[in-house]
Amino acid sequence: MGALAVVALVGRLVALFGLLMVVPLAFALAEHDPAEQAFLTATAMTLLAGAAMSAATRRFRRELQPRDGFVLVGLTWVLLPLFGAVPLYLAVPGIDVAKAYFESVSAFTATGATALAGLDRLPLSINVWRCFMQWVGGLGIIVLAVAILPLLGVGGMQLYKTEMAGPMKDQKLTPRIADTARAIWGTYGALSLACFLAYRAAGMSWPDAFMHMNTTVSLGGFSSHDASFGHWNSPRIEAVAIAFMLLSGVPLLMYFAALRARSPMPFVRNAEIRAFYGALAGAIALITAYLVAYDAYPSWLEALRHTAFHVVSVATTTGYAAYDYAQWPLFAPLLMILLGCFATCAGSTGGGIKMVRMLLLLKQARRELVRIVHPQVVNPVVLGGQAVSDRLMQSIIAYMMMYGASLVGLTMLLLFSGLEPVTAFTAVLACVNNIGPGLGEVGPAVNYGGLTDFQTWVCTFAMLLGRLELLAVLVLFTPQFWRR
């Protein structure tokens, strides 16, 4: 009965997703582009499938339990990209099922890894759909991080239960989640509108401004051009992107908290936000000096421009490129990818393990060093003025163990398939952390289109695994989960 209740809710979500296809369909009808029929077919299929699922399970609807939540999250994030892939499969020449689903999962998880080449020649509606899915997925990521995963005990925002208003303090769904959701939607919408207008003012066309707004505030990184931001080679447009990537890399609830307090102090007092901006500033300074020392650019100013854009892009897991930074000395791109593994904040649209986990792990390491010298000392881990429980620290350590095991296991699978080591390792890092481009054969100047079907499916699973914070997916593969 529980599974059927989940299917009933998923059916409604699928139908809603079908309605969202009206956006690219409108572009297709306005432009009379060849993808018009593909979107009409995909919209009808998605609406019918959602309605059928919902109608067939209507009598099984009931209040969902925490165990049902894991099934709901997993099923939603597997099925919605499946329907999102339909117009891609129907309209993009030469694409197969594996690549179409990969592209859709990459969009919905706001990863930004693409398997498509010739983006400039694609129908406008297809590029709009790829980018719009990232915007929709970004909103879903925020709701997932703030309202769903904490209730299941696996989300990064669970770490703020003691100090943030909203659903993190509640153990069951309450009307407060609706209030929180409205605050999230309002903030996300305001950021999106401001970004859209800023891109247009900086020199983008209206369609490009719309598409890149979708992929900036979601920290997704898809572009409508193969050259990404190199298409414009514009410092003004890059500056707009940097500003909104930095704004989107912090918890969206903090904007609501600052507005309610009528003060920026919630940002100033937040240790994770301070660490996020501090890490990016330090990396920009270090890599700029490094590139100047290696004569990669003729001047400090030019080195700073390219470094700032790419450090912010990769560290926030957006993945835009204005230049093939894989051509830099290896230290620089590798440092940026490593930053993308943890730099963004919990409650943002960014991927990775989140800065708050990294801060707590560092504090725990310092605590253990102190205990070696003073075994009897009382030295709790403190975040934001609140002591963090040992139980929560244990869950973070367990998460990190699973994170490391996942990186090793998936990398070994790609190596087993014949992929060369740099490509295999950075592809897994980029997919699990939802960064997008890696290095080697999946670097910023190329894409994932050269991977075999097996390698594509491995990377697809890695994106879903990372976006759902590992444990929400891996728990479904344990026998204990399915026992009554």
Buried (B, 14 or more C-beta within 10 A) or exposed (E): EBEBBBBBBBBBBBBBBBEBBEBBBEBBBEBEBBBBEBBBBBBEBBBEBBBEBBEEBEEBBEEBEEBBBBBBBBBBBBBBBBBBBBBBBBBBEEBEEBBBBBBBBBBBBBBBBBBBBEBEEBBBBBBBBBBBBBBBBBBBBBBBBBBBBBBBBBBBBBBBBBBBBBBBBBEEBEEBBEBBBEBBBBBBEBBBEBBBEBBBEBEBEEBBBBBBBBBBBBBBBBBBBBBBBBBBEBBBBBBBBBBBBBBBBBBBBBBBBBBEEEEEEBBEEBBBBBBBBEBBEEBBBBBBBBBBEEEBBEEEEBBBBBBBBBBBBBBBBBBBBBBBBBEBEEEBBBBBBBBBBBBBBBBBBBBBBBBBBBBBBEBBEEBEEEEEEEEEEEEEBEBBEEEBEEEBBEBBBEBBEBBEEBBEEBBEBBBEEEBEEBBBBBBBBBBBBBBBBBBBBBBBBBBBBBBEEBBBBBBBBBBBBBBBBBBBBBBBEEEEEEEE
